[in-house]
Amino acid sequence: MHRFEFRKRRLYCEEVPVDTLAATYGTPLYVYSRNTMLDHFTRLDSALAGIDHTICFAVKANSNLAVLRTFARAGAGFDIVSAGELYRVIAAGGDPRKAVFAGVGKTEDEIAFALGKRILFFSVESDVELARINAVARRLKTTARFCIRVNPNVDAHTHKYITTGTHENKFGLDFATAGKVYAAAGRMKNVRAVVVQMHIGSQITTTRPYQMAVGKLLAFVAGLRALGVDVQYVDIGGGMGIVYRDETPPTPVAFANAVAGRLKEFGATILFEPGRFLVGSGGILVTRVQYIKKTAHKTFVIVDGGMNDLIRPALYEAYHEIVPCVRRAGKGLVADVVGPICESGDFFAKDRALPALKAGDAIALMSAGAYGFVMSSNYNTRPRAAEIMVDGAKHRVVRRRETWDDLLAPERG
């Protein structure tokens, strides 16, 4: 469900024609629908209303300040994986006391910064990381609240690059090892265990993996409590999928119906960390056709956006629907949609059936609100795209387009 739709021949974002945005702000251009993102948060929050819970938006999915501010004002917490993301959350008006700090490689400086901002807790990935957090907290004369991220060895049946909950992944600890680390933490003076956490992957389109993982986690939490660990929170991660092509992910209500009963058994506050579900379908990448190149073997639609703007197709073989911003009459074509980057991997689609297009047309890559701009780069010395937020009939720049001077500013020749 999103607020991008065709009205007659024109693609609209809420009440604004997308071709108007492309003409006003240039391309390539990220366009976000504020009300799509807010709707998704509200629907999920309402579906979980029967459970003591907090939704912590996964900042890594889209860290634009306007996006973060939207969720902060809605009452969200935040799932962060760097001190920089925490800095962004605070700048956007988010409450650091509702921030969960995850990730396998936290530095001492990042830990100290987070402790100074009184985050909710750290998600710990290894025994050596817990020792480091304890040492930093001791130096700062404070106590760090933490959880161990357990790896339940559940296959989420998603792309191999975004599964995180099996023993083949770098994330988390198996139950036996996690239990030993919790026990060792009892002998440390500057850390306190209050949480158990899991995260099994991203773009999950069925509830079955969650049900399996939650069942395993229940038994583990019961064992910890028997040993005297005060488990106040249970963090079940995120990973809810969206529609990119023909997926049928569960609705918020279907998800809640599938897991709510088991979650209540924890007798704890449940934390949920969606990212893609909240913002993925709420954004598009708009790019303009530069040339249509025909060879004896292929047709290429060459656009001004590239893998530096949206790397998901090259990195994950991800599918994004491609539509014209203004539909035109004429014969369609089958083509590769490619960008200007000097790499063979610079493509958005291969052998895709497309509507009639010509040079100068603006086209939109749908469902690009998650892991889009946040993963963009300046490869080939290309300035990153502008980001636009649409709210009803209003639209504004929420990140200006970079200039060549911006790219050179940090450097010294």
C-alpha positions as CSV (number, residue, x, y, z in Angstrom):
1,M,0.0,0.0,0.0
2,H,1.4,3.3,-1.1
3,R,0.5,6.8,-2.4
4,F,2.0,6.6,-5.8
5,E,-0.6,6.2,-8.5
6,F,-1.5,7.0,-12.0
7,R,-4.2,9.6,-12.7
8,K,-5.0,9.4,-16.3
9,R,-1.5,9.3,-17.9
10,R,0.6,10.9,-15.1
11,L,2.2,9.3,-12.1
12,Y,1.4,11.1,-8.8
13,C,3.1,11.1,-5.4
14,E,0.2,12.0,-3.1
15,E,-1.2,15.2,-4.8
16,V,1.8,16.1,-6.8
17,P,2.7,14.9,-10.4
18,V,6.1,13.2,-10.4
19,D,7.1,14.7,-13.7
20,T,6.6,18.2,-12.2
21,L,9.0,17.2,-9.4
22,A,11.5,16.0,-12.0
23,A,11.2,19.2,-14.0
24,T,11.5,21.4,-10.8
25,Y,14.4,19.6,-9.0
26,G,16.2,17.7,-11.8
27,T,17.2,14.1,-12.0
28,P,18.2,11.7,-10.6
29,L,15.9,12.4,-7.8
30,Y,14.6,10.5,-4.7
31,V,10.9,11.3,-4.0
32,Y,9.4,10.3,-0.6
33,S,5.7,10.1,0.3
34,R,5.5,11.2,4.0
35,N,2.0,9.9,4.4
36,T,2.9,6.4,3.0
37,M,5.6,6.1,5.6
38,L,3.4,7.4,8.4
39,D,0.5,5.1,7.4
40,H,2.7,2.0,7.6
41,F,4.0,3.0,11.0
42,T,0.4,3.6,12.3
43,R,-1.0,0.4,10.8
44,L,1.8,-1.7,12.4
45,D,1.5,0.1,15.7
46,S,-2.2,-0.4,15.8
47,A,-1.9,-4.1,14.9
48,L,0.4,-4.6,17.9
49,A,-1.8,-2.6,20.2
50,G,-2.6,-5.6,22.4
51,I,1.0,-6.1,23.2
52,D,3.3,-3.9,25.4
53,H,5.6,-2.9,22.6
54,T,7.8,-0.2,21.0
55,I,8.5,0.1,17.3
56,C,12.1,1.1,16.7
57,F,12.7,2.2,13.1
58,A,15.8,0.7,11.5
59,V,17.7,3.9,10.6
60,K,20.0,2.0,8.2
61,A,17.0,1.7,5.8
62,N,16.6,5.5,5.3
63,S,18.4,8.0,7.5
64,N,17.2,11.2,6.0
65,L,16.5,13.7,8.8
66,A,12.9,14.4,7.5
67,V,12.2,10.7,7.5
68,L,13.6,10.3,11.0
69,R,11.6,13.3,12.3
70,T,8.4,11.8,10.9
71,F,8.9,8.7,13.0
72,A,10.1,10.5,16.0
73,R,7.0,12.6,16.1
74,A,4.9,9.5,15.8
75,G,6.5,8.1,18.9
76,A,9.0,5.6,17.4
77,G,12.2,4.4,18.9
78,F,15.2,3.7,16.7
79,D,17.4,0.8,15.8
80,I,20.9,2.2,15.1
81,V,24.2,0.6,14.0
82,S,26.6,3.4,14.3
83,A,27.3,6.5,16.4
84,G,26.6,8.5,13.3
85,E,23.1,7.1,13.1
86,L,22.6,8.0,16.8
87,Y,23.8,11.6,16.0
88,R,21.2,11.8,13.2
89,V,18.4,10.5,15.4
90,I,19.1,13.2,18.0
91,A,19.4,15.9,15.3
92,A,16.0,14.8,14.0
93,G,14.4,15.1,17.5
94,G,14.5,11.4,18.3
95,D,14.8,10.3,21.9
96,P,18.2,8.5,22.5
97,R,16.6,6.7,25.5
98,K,14.5,4.8,22.9
99,A,17.5,3.9,20.8
100,V,18.9,0.4,20.5
101,F,22.6,0.2,19.4
102,A,23.2,-2.9,17.3
103,G,26.1,-4.0,15.0
104,V,29.2,-6.2,15.2
105,G,32.0,-3.6,15.2
106,K,31.3,-0.9,17.8
107,T,34.4,1.2,18.6
108,E,35.3,2.5,22.0
109,D,34.5,6.0,20.9
110,E,31.0,5.0,19.6
111,I,30.3,3.1,22.9
112,A,31.3,6.2,24.9
113,F,29.2,8.5,22.8
114,A,26.1,6.2,23.2
115,L,26.6,5.9,26.9
116,G,26.8,9.7,27.2
117,K,23.5,10.0,25.4
118,R,21.9,7.4,27.7
119,I,20.6,5.0,25.0
120,L,18.2,2.2,25.9
121,F,20.7,-0.6,25.5
122,F,23.4,-2.1,23.4
123,S,22.9,-5.3,21.4
124,V,26.0,-7.3,21.9
125,E,27.3,-9.7,19.3
126,S,30.3,-11.3,21.0
127,D,32.0,-11.9,24.4
128,V,34.9,-9.6,23.4
129,E,32.5,-6.8,22.6
130,L,30.8,-7.2,26.0
131,A,34.2,-6.9,27.7
132,R,34.9,-3.7,25.7
133,I,31.5,-2.2,26.7
134,N,32.1,-3.1,30.4
135,A,35.6,-1.4,30.2
136,V,34.3,1.8,28.6
137,A,31.4,2.0,31.1
138,R,33.8,1.5,34.0
139,R,36.1,4.3,32.7
140,L,33.0,6.5,32.5
141,K,31.8,5.4,36.0
142,T,28.4,4.2,34.6
143,T,26.5,1.0,33.9
144,A,25.7,-0.1,30.4
145,R,22.4,-2.0,29.8
146,F,22.8,-4.7,27.2
147,C,21.3,-7.8,25.5
148,I,23.0,-10.6,23.6
149,R,21.9,-11.0,20.0
150,V,21.1,-14.7,19.7
151,N,21.2,-16.5,16.4
152,P,18.3,-18.9,16.4
153,N,19.5,-20.8,13.3
154,V,16.3,-20.1,11.4
155,D,16.3,-19.8,7.6
156,A,14.3,-16.7,6.7
157,H,14.2,-17.8,3.0
158,T,15.4,-14.5,1.7
159,H,18.4,-13.4,-0.4
160,K,21.7,-14.9,0.9
161,Y,23.1,-11.4,1.4
162,I,20.3,-10.3,3.8
163,T,19.7,-13.4,5.8
164,T,21.1,-12.9,9.3
165,G,19.7,-15.7,11.5
166,T,21.7,-18.8,10.6
167,H,25.0,-20.2,11.9
168,E,26.6,-19.2,8.6
169,N,26.1,-15.5,9.3
170,K,28.5,-13.1,11.2
171,F,25.7,-11.9,13.4
172,G,24.8,-13.0,16.9
173,L,25.7,-16.1,19.0
174,D,24.1,-19.5,19.2
175,F,22.0,-20.2,22.3
176,A,24.7,-22.2,24.2
177,T,27.3,-19.5,23.7
178,A,24.9,-16.7,24.5
179,G,24.0,-18.4,27.7
180,K,27.7,-18.5,28.8
181,V,28.1,-14.8,27.9
182,Y,25.1,-13.9,30.0
183,A,26.5,-15.9,32.9
184,A,29.9,-14.2,32.5
185,A,28.2,-10.8,32.5
186,G,27.0,-11.5,36.0
187,R,30.7,-11.2,37.2
188,M,31.1,-7.8,35.4
189,K,30.4,-4.7,37.5
190,N,29.5,-2.2,34.8
191,V,27.1,-4.0,32.5
192,R,23.5,-5.2,33.2
193,A,21.5,-7.7,31.2
194,V,17.9,-6.6,30.7
195,V,17.1,-7.8,27.2
196,V,17.3,-10.7,24.8
197,Q,17.4,-10.0,21.0
198,M,17.2,-11.8,17.7
199,H,17.1,-10.8,14.1
200,I,16.7,-13.4,11.4
201,G,16.9,-11.4,8.2
202,S,15.4,-8.9,5.8
203,Q,12.6,-8.9,3.2
204,I,10.9,-11.8,4.9
205,T,7.5,-12.5,3.2
206,T,6.0,-15.2,5.5
207,T,5.3,-15.4,9.2
208,R,6.6,-18.9,9.6
209,P,10.3,-18.0,10.3
210,Y,9.2,-15.5,13.0
211,Q,7.0,-18.2,14.6
212,M,9.9,-20.7,14.7
213,A,12.4,-18.2,16.0
214,V,10.1,-16.8,18.7
215,G,9.4,-20.3,19.9
216,K,13.1,-21.0,20.4
217,L,13.6,-17.6,22.0
218,L,10.8,-18.3,24.6
219,A,12.6,-21.4,25.9
220,F,15.9,-19.4,26.1
221,V,14.3,-16.5,28.0
222,A,12.7,-19.0,30.5
223,G,16.2,-20.5,31.1
224,L,17.7,-17.1,31.7
225,R,15.1,-16.1,34.2
226,A,15.6,-19.3,36.1
227,L,19.2,-18.2,36.4
228,G,18.2,-14.8,37.8
229,V,18.5,-12.6,34.7
230,D,16.0,-9.8,34.8
231,V,14.7,-9.9,31.2
232,Q,12.6,-6.7,30.9
233,Y,12.6,-6.5,27.1
234,V,12.5,-9.0,24.2
235,D,13.7,-7.6,20.9
236,I,12.5,-9.7,17.9
237,G,14.3,-7.6,15.2
238,G,12.7,-6.5,12.0
239,G,12.7,-7.9,8.5
240,M,9.1,-7.6,7.3
241,G,9.0,-7.7,3.5
242,I,7.3,-5.5,1.0
243,V,6.1,-6.0,-2.6
244,Y,8.8,-5.4,-5.2
245,R,7.4,-7.7,-7.9
246,D,5.0,-10.5,-7.1
247,E,5.6,-11.1,-3.4
248,T,2.7,-11.5,-0.9
249,P,4.1,-10.4,2.4
250,P,1.8,-10.5,5.5
251,T,-0.1,-7.4,6.4
252,P,0.5,-5.9,9.8
253,V,-2.7,-7.5,11.1
254,A,-1.7,-10.9,9.7
255,F,1.7,-10.6,11.2
256,A,0.3,-9.6,14.6
257,N,-2.2,-12.4,14.5
258,A,0.5,-14.9,13.8
259,V,2.9,-14.0,16.6
260,A,1.0,-12.0,19.2
261,G,0.0,-14.9,21.3
262,R,3.6,-16.2,21.7
263,L,4.9,-12.7,22.3
264,K,2.6,-12.1,25.2
265,E,4.1,-15.2,26.8
266,F,7.4,-13.4,27.3
267,G,5.9,-11.1,30.0
268,A,8.1,-8.3,28.7
269,T,8.1,-5.2,26.6
270,I,8.5,-6.3,22.9
271,L,10.7,-4.3,20.7
272,F,10.2,-4.6,16.9
273,E,12.7,-3.0,14.4
274,P,11.2,-2.7,11.0
275,G,12.9,-0.6,8.3
276,R,12.0,-1.6,4.8
277,F,8.4,-2.2,5.7
278,L,8.0,1.4,6.9
279,V,9.8,3.2,4.1
280,G,10.4,0.9,1.2
281,S,7.3,1.5,-0.8
282,G,7.2,5.1,0.3
283,G,10.0,6.2,-2.0
284,I,10.9,6.2,-5.7
285,L,14.0,7.0,-7.7
286,V,13.2,9.3,-10.7
287,T,15.7,9.2,-13.5
288,R,15.6,10.6,-17.1
289,V,16.2,8.7,-20.3
290,Q,19.3,10.1,-22.1
291,Y,19.6,7.7,-25.1
292,I,18.0,4.6,-26.5
293,K,20.8,2.6,-27.9
294,K,20.1,-0.2,-30.4
295,T,22.7,-2.8,-31.4
296,A,22.4,-6.0,-33.4
297,H,21.8,-7.9,-30.2
298,K,20.3,-5.7,-27.6
299,T,18.4,-2.5,-26.9
300,F,19.7,-0.3,-24.0
301,V,17.7,2.5,-22.3
302,I,20.5,4.7,-20.9
303,V,19.4,6.9,-18.0
304,D,21.1,9.6,-15.9
305,G,20.8,7.6,-12.7
306,G,23.2,4.7,-12.0
307,M,24.4,2.1,-9.6
308,N,25.9,4.9,-7.5
309,D,22.4,6.1,-6.9
310,L,20.6,2.7,-6.4
311,I,22.9,-0.2,-6.0
312,R,20.3,-2.9,-5.1
313,P,19.9,-4.4,-8.6
314,A,23.7,-4.8,-9.0
315,L,24.3,-5.9,-5.4
316,Y,21.3,-8.1,-4.7
317,E,20.0,-8.8,-8.2
318,A,17.0,-6.9,-6.8
319,Y,13.9,-6.2,-8.9
320,H,12.3,-2.7,-9.0
321,E,9.3,-2.0,-11.1
322,I,10.0,0.7,-13.7
323,V,7.2,3.0,-14.9
324,P,7.1,6.2,-17.0
325,C,6.2,9.3,-15.2
326,V,4.0,10.2,-18.1
327,R,2.5,7.3,-20.1
328,R,2.7,7.8,-23.9
329,A,1.1,6.1,-26.8
330,G,3.3,3.8,-28.9
331,K,4.9,0.5,-29.1
332,G,6.8,-0.9,-26.1
333,L,10.2,-2.4,-26.1
334,V,12.4,-5.0,-24.4
335,A,15.6,-3.5,-23.2
336,D,18.3,-3.3,-20.5
337,V,17.9,-0.2,-18.4
338,V,21.4,1.0,-17.6
339,G,23.2,4.0,-16.1
340,P,26.3,6.1,-17.0
341,I,28.7,4.4,-14.6
342,C,31.7,2.8,-16.1
343,E,30.9,-0.7,-14.9
344,S,29.1,-3.6,-16.6
345,G,27.2,-4.1,-13.3
346,D,25.6,-0.7,-13.7
347,F,22.0,-1.7,-14.6
348,F,18.6,-1.3,-13.1
349,A,16.9,-4.0,-15.3
350,K,17.9,-6.7,-17.8
351,D,15.7,-7.7,-20.8
352,R,12.8,-5.9,-19.2
353,A,9.5,-5.4,-21.1
354,L,8.9,-1.6,-21.0
355,P,6.3,0.8,-22.3
356,A,7.0,3.2,-25.1
357,L,9.9,5.5,-24.2
358,K,12.0,8.1,-25.9
359,A,15.0,10.3,-24.9
360,G,14.0,12.9,-22.4
361,D,11.3,10.9,-20.7
362,A,11.4,10.7,-16.9
363,I,10.9,7.2,-15.5
364,A,10.4,6.0,-11.9
365,L,12.0,3.0,-10.1
366,M,9.3,2.0,-7.6
367,S,9.8,0.8,-4.0
368,A,13.1,2.6,-3.6
369,G,12.6,4.2,-0.3
370,A,14.6,1.6,1.6
371,Y,18.3,1.0,1.1
372,G,18.4,3.5,-1.8
373,F,20.0,6.9,-1.1
374,V,21.6,5.5,2.1
375,M,23.7,3.1,0.0
376,S,24.5,5.7,-2.7
377,S,28.0,6.8,-3.4
378,N,30.1,9.3,-5.4
379,Y,31.7,6.7,-7.7
380,N,32.9,8.2,-11.0
381,T,32.8,11.5,-9.2
382,R,29.1,11.8,-9.5
383,P,27.2,14.0,-7.1
384,R,24.5,12.2,-5.1
385,A,20.8,12.8,-5.9
386,A,18.5,15.3,-4.2
387,E,15.8,14.0,-1.9
388,I,12.3,15.4,-1.9
389,M,9.6,14.9,0.7
390,V,5.9,15.2,-0.5
391,D,3.2,15.8,2.1
392,G,-0.2,16.1,0.4
393,A,0.1,18.9,-2.2
394,K,3.3,20.2,-0.6
395,H,6.8,19.3,-1.5
396,R,10.2,20.4,-0.3
397,V,13.9,19.5,-0.6
398,V,15.0,17.5,2.4
399,R,18.5,16.9,1.0
400,R,19.9,19.2,-1.7
401,R,21.7,17.8,-4.7
402,E,25.4,17.6,-4.2
403,T,27.7,19.8,-6.3
404,W,31.2,19.1,-7.6
405,D,32.5,21.6,-5.1
406,D,30.8,19.5,-2.3
407,L,32.8,16.5,-3.5
408,L,36.1,18.2,-3.4
409,A,35.6,20.2,-0.2
410,P,37.1,17.6,2.2
411,E,40.2,17.0,0.0
412,R,43.6,18.6,-0.2
413,G,45.7,18.4,-3.3
